[in-house]
């Protein structure tokens, strides 16, 4: 088996420094010879490799050389694993005591550990390993590996000690997890220098430059390094009883290793994992889908994924209330405590994975490694502001405007800020400067930001008393706060509500709709009313601002030509059209990169935020020279952080990921599949009144039943909280808070869709019952 794997390595990677087998005169890899005493022995011959054993030089070199050697050790181990991944031999399945996946079998050797405290420690440690770590190992990446990459089997150049010249001894190789092989390598050096965590990071930097680690491998790595030390110490105790004449050699390094093992007890798993997972030197790959697999179940059970701290949630809630005051709100009946995220998943402090079907900020996936590393590298180079020259802001502005359709060729100017609120605030200031007017038109349940000005055009943000009116479904209640006289609203173009006869906010029983009027004309009439009301109050329109998917209005699907008609009417009255793409932009709708494109519309101003920075605060106003000039003449705009080199590097990285991973196409394909699944669910449950939206911006209208179509905020709340217990993140929106808003990072996959729909149906079955007499109700 040893000869076979060495020959395999030489075939795969001839330059890898292992000795070559010298065949016998008969052409065999080994032969028999007789000793003078007449004993027969198997003999193999190998080519010579230069160098000295690593164990003879490791502790003698300075810290800089040792650091480089650690990285090279990790790299050479990973290369060796890559070279053997296509190899298999049936004897590699043997149980080898040095193979730490079998460390629990060392129980029988504990009787040889003379120190009672050590013996008790090893016994308890093995029990814990069997209960918490052994169940995880069968699901880790495994193959035939050297299983003994230690300093006694590595040769280094004595003149350049960080350079590895040879790897020897394949006698302990086994079919074992990569993480075990890696832990053995790290375990051989961990007790030979100070700062074991730094040694691990250096070793991992080299290893993961060749073979990035999976989440599960990182999660058990510290335990496996401990397993290597436990195995070494227990086996050494046993071996000295067999070879009493060689005690000094066998126990060499044992004292340091025991001290290191004890020091490991003070290392919090959460701190260790956070250090590794956030290290820019260590490469990891995205976790697999958390369908209920043995791997994630085991990881969740033993709580070995990172935790923020050991603090009780109730204590944290109390501290939060004292520190942050009464302004902030938390989602869900039972607040969730997340400590890490990756891709489409968030992880709580217990390591449980939650499918994110709500957050549109991490647009290309939580903590995307390319975006995060781009941010890191630029922040390590320079971060200033737009009053100095820098290519990033220019490159990003040019590239961003090139994503717009040909019809928007005049929109070439970018003005940067940090948030969508700032962008919308700035857009309104520009509109007022350009038109000389003050009036603003928005939809009745819109949300456009949190500044003083944008909060006045965000009627979605209400008081608790106002929300109570929704719960009672009071047709006479206007779903808006007391807005300034220069702000007028229009009902969102909700064709579903119109055709089921649901009263609009403020509509009375005597105010009946003309059923003969088509939807587009019908809803455009409210734009006329808003313009008239502004004029009556002495405010000419400066702008209408619209989120093309009406996300906060319940995601209605506007009738054909509606948004075009809005733009025409507002422009005719002296105003301009602002497309708020904070919710709908960057490919979310699937059919187009920008939401307004779906309506054949050319805005005067476009505002961007949230998704373009993937979690980094980045926002942009895009407009034309014609619109911006008056504002520029009257104002010297400056935003300290808007358009800084780091933010623009992040924006460029997000565009790179969008293109390379074809995420707009993914949004279209997966979004269509999700909508199909939801339509199928609608046929089964009377509480689903409507399914609407496009791409990965979808809404599910929940009602008490499809006879009266009475909106059910109660059921929506139960479903949202029920899904949270099923580890699915979702929220509700719309004027009655009865529309489930599905707005995930656009890396959502079809497998994720199946996972989501299965759990959504499970919650619906629990929270909604169909009455056999013909009715139905919330449970």
Buried (B, 14 or more C-beta within 10 A) or exposed (E): BBBBBBBBBBEBBEEBBBBBBEBBEEEEBEBEEEEEEEEEEEEBEEEEBEBBBBBEBBEEBEEEBBBBBBBBBBBBBBBBBBBBBEBBBEEBEEEBBBBBBBBBBBBEBBEBBEEEEBBEBBBEBBEEBBEBBBBBBEBBBBBBBBBBBBBEBBBBBEEEBBBBBBBBBBEBBBBBBBBBBBBBBBBBBBBBBEEBBBBBBBBBBBBBBBBBBBBBBBBBBBBBBBBBBBBBBBBBBBBBEEEEEEEEEBBEBBEBBBEBBEEBEEBBBBEBBBBBBEBEEBBBBBBBBBEEEEBBBBBBBBBBBBBBEEEEEEEBEEEBEEEEEEEEEEBBEEEBBBBBBBBBBBBBBBBBBBBBBBBBBBBBBBBBBBBBEBBEEBBEEEBEBBEEEBEBBBBBBEBBBEBBBEEBEBBBBBBBBBBBBBBBBBBBBBBBBBBEBBBBBBBBBBBBBBBEBBBBBBBBBBEEEBEEBBEEBEBEBBBBBEBBEBBBBBBBBBBBBBEBEBBBBBBEEEEEEEEEEEBBBBBBBBBEBBBEBBBEEEBBBBBBBBBBBBBBBBBBBBBEBBBBBBBBBBBEBBBBBBBBBBBBBBBBBBBBBBBBBBBEBBBBBBBBBBBBBBBBBBBBBBBBEEBBBBBBEEEEBEBEBBBBBBBBBBBBBBBBBBEEBEBBEBBBBBBBBBBEBBEEBBEEBBBBBBBBBBBBBBBBBBBBBBEEBBBBBBBBBBBBBBBBEBBBBBBBBBBBBBBBBBBBBBBBBEEBBBBBBEBBBBBBEBBBBBEEEEEBBBE
